[in-house]
């Protein structure tokens, strides 16, 4: 392990750190990795996650043979080259005793492997939730302080021009050395952020983990160092309560640790949230101080949250006072439990016991997975025969797109590039440019698992308002290809927000919304209720007649069979459009698509994107949706007065219903019926503003 500097001891709460001296991060040869892992012997596996397996092995570092943790990225992982190189780039620049050290990497053909220092005591998550390790209160405080120091170094002390935002702070990313020293790990989602500014605006696909996700980042798209502070506040509660960030043992209607703990604190039931193992080790005063630190980290307004430097100082102060109290009590033969028992009466009937928790857990429904799954990952794959799809050959697609000529590039999606091509209408063989039928060929640079999701989902769906998948190609690995019908008018977002000559009329907008609702109603009504998970204007495709078709099914999944059941899974979607209840609790329902539809409906009315610089459309527009007079002021100015005010107001009312809490949202069938009624009224009596 790399030697620590004097700044990285437990004797002082220093918030200014030096970097560690170390061997530089180097590239390992693949035979070295095979030797270290005994050809990836399964008996050496010490961990497994969304990235793949982690092996324990001995590797040569300089002239020494050291134990290392060797992470091998699975070819079917939701993580790929971007996260792999981001981890290397980040950890090769950062050295600190509270950050895990990267010894090197191996990039051999399809193999992507990272080699870290070995952490004998695994993760904080392991000891809190899997191994039930009897961690004392002092041990927990020291672990929290170590992790906080690592984050403070990232934010302000890296020695590089900009600070670093980790973006995935959670207990499973806090590793523990044999001395129980905490180290922050997993930098695949990290981003460089301005060191001298309070925030940086990042409009991107959501990244993070259920339960730890900063609600402000979700609602505004603004990623800040305070987003890490929020996640660390969740970790503080996790350490105190020994409950997962999303925990099935909590209230049946509320699995989120943060809300559960905050409600308990508000109700004066602080005693209910403490892990029974440490109740006799912490005084009431220090408990309240610790909870106060966590609460400040979890404040809704990021500007009101403390910096990690402040958190370090506050936690260290608590540790110092706790150690003094312990020494004093030991000298008199007393315990904290005996001292505070009368002031802090805990129930003796087991109401806070593990047995009680298990009773709550047994009432949970649905297919669940633990918190800790990374956002953007797929939920599941479907394995079914798809006779309706053609299996294309790479050479045929190469000819159809004129060797993927750049002037035929239609655009770039989150998962790959899209090219225009031509094939025969009946055989789908390549045809000359301009003859046959036009197709859109999406090229994935890697065989990411999402392409299989698209194939298996769209292979089962057939509806006029859902994009038609013609076939796929997977014989040019690692690339893979999907072939769709071509949509001449690109997407709805192109007309709502792009620089397009002439705005869409009110009638056209309404028909597009009706088309989307028809597609959703079809998906949600099937026996296997499909959930789209990424409904937004850019994923609403338009043909030459402006008929709407739902596209982008990379994150689609099968939903619950009834509205009363739910699943917990990895979060996926786009900032601003994701159902807040899905983010908060991990519960995905067909109603999550309805929330996204409500956002699209607002964008259609106002002509504004949901997220803009220092702007959130939902917060801005909601106060104006309950009054016709106020609604007129926020309507898309490009419509002029060419829309029926009553119809627009009914759409605004529908949007509010879609954005309501889950149980109060309409079904997709109700949404469709409402829109069709609005359209019918417009046709029968054209009353404009």
Steps between C-alpha positions, in 0.01 A plus 500: 500500500615852436651683794287766667617852559499666837178681411310174487504398863213482744666740741377819337206619290716659234312606191808569287666192362812404316508233234661165560825399339448189295592296200332649193190332362626256237360275231518129579535233236215251480725199586587679826130520584444133412791401724377719788148356488595142413311538169209672676446216745150528650638421846681835493186706440451745789224716356254549219309804381356670195856521357577129532711289736783603733783252562760490774846442358869575537656736250847645455513869594854632450717232652238379751232236466189648660142389552260685270130519418461434129174624348405342168229680305233262378430527126127521583545763769309828483836664562741519208795682349386843622491399868817290463709787363337752735614289797854478367517870417365603839700269728825548310482869602380454858698362793375514857490259791118510502468421128552148371824474299501387138812299425427476130282358226492255212334574165540184295269441204153478661640475853485810720654446842580732791754411771453660844659470838332219693271604785482205743184614677286543190233772492308690763184359344624145566545560872181700550258284303644165396739385775330667797845590634482642856647841418528726804381860494861625508592273208207635301595860574858439386380336178274798431784743566734312266243497220425869559870583478525317170206694358634831629829427325311431176300823527771744595843346558588305189776735398352520152327805359147370555347297778342160442136402551478128580131464400449154653574528873349199681596241760602243236754751363663552841769234534666401828864411555616248760534793745136593418621818329236611248582562135275640228485284186332467160562816298338386176223760530715782637518839334738796520321801648600865545696525825427869550128495420205367699360297211538378147208447264490155347200408285548128456359159559463432869788329678510379856328241719154455644458650844822705484395716208488878565138610429623844394726349232203295383262797482736761353774313317761705689776274628697653789741391769203535733346203317776288656422661836137387473607143422739505794211610723320181397811299593500667846141386556587155368785472751279618786192291417653196332229529236558502126444822305202322342389246758212254471474470878375857530141616471317320218420831332841655552821308437727804494727523805521880482125563513447230763773643725390860447140412586615319817712797605217744430262288711747499790572129459876526470533176694336305219775562247810390694662163439441300818869395503616853586218631719706450811805672355372842399373781721180687421688825443749350259227305322313825435819668377570215259143506371523877458807457276314244289192722476709795378656280232150402385354850472306559178687818410861405415627843606383431855688170523843504666823444308679171555768695689232614747371144530852374579543757777157430653548123497850527641370721781241235583766229498723696737217566747381140481851370574525732803164381632599137450826554688318676784237228531755223489684667786184494713386156386185634332362466149322751282202267490463512877541876498233577240252217555248713692514783246486271199248221568515231235224242469569158643223324311700466178314760298829620352656157474618320190207262541260794472680618186470159342123505547482823303726358236286192455211717385696645210391410150661472163838423351760697693870567494721660761580869499840553352419432135649770285272736312474445130532122528248269341238325710478169325546327166228304325589177329245424233503400133433793267406360160363836383845663492758462227857415594707729278858438393755771564604524134137561400467788748833637383368511142158636607665797675775550238764386748344712776568816304516808722256700289244227575546538875155591635613565855647361817304332775608420853590149387642550151492668159205487258552478124260522208491201267287338230376143471260310278142531621437124500834326553679772700810446287709813427362719223621803311484839665150642483332173397325238708426624851708725723618352830675635807800290604617548858862398553606412856877526544483226763266203541338659803208304651251775416488400133367157598230667706389694193494185286300295745258778594427632151489143373186461714335835433305589187302825492470797261628733772810297588811507283540191285823305541582318176793298625848493651861401434754359743766345277748791516595482868548702713267715289133419461222657293126557512297578187181708533248654266615852412310792654522794262415775748752395765345550845256717696780675691652616172186708435427606858850620587705495181561777250229393259327733256135521598364366829272200531133600504279432801314228311821323399631511855176353628508217246861421592402477868205275409735274304735472797209424733378228263844340500520511880147366543590205276822425690335532840198285408693189394522199729869583536458867584795675334639817656695731269707675772636778277205688354606846379456712183823379337376141535167580332574444131301658215437359154443709188137567603600589861353180638668431834682176577670411827869423455813436712410179684848436644369533857156350455395220733207285601308664781276373781193299407271724704515855624544376858829321440840644431858415427823648628779528248771717353399854419502602135362793308572866437519783750178693530279226358550232765223432750618641839339209684703259287817689595404521865390143568612284212141411414439490128139497379326563171404830667867602468442531125194713575712744702740532207204558270387783730840665458477465120151651513634803687779539245244482220292778655788734582757421231764486775723203592453360849854593604681817407773705658380579854152397390259216576188502284280311747574739786460802273184395317295317765367817675359618165318181403191550716392830341415571138629857535836388641526216248485746209816665632708183486371352173751458217519847342554341158136388510386860518124492554452196278383259765175442692546629854252249642681215329836622625361533852366143488847385390652693791257332740595162354869583545443573869328162540790323330751675729308416819601231747500150357156383616335822381632480145267396217558181304629521144148410380359798695769727355413385148125545555554852642715610207258358246215689668701824487572443133134419422384822667751697295375346174136566589548859609819687420510764773846656510655750738 
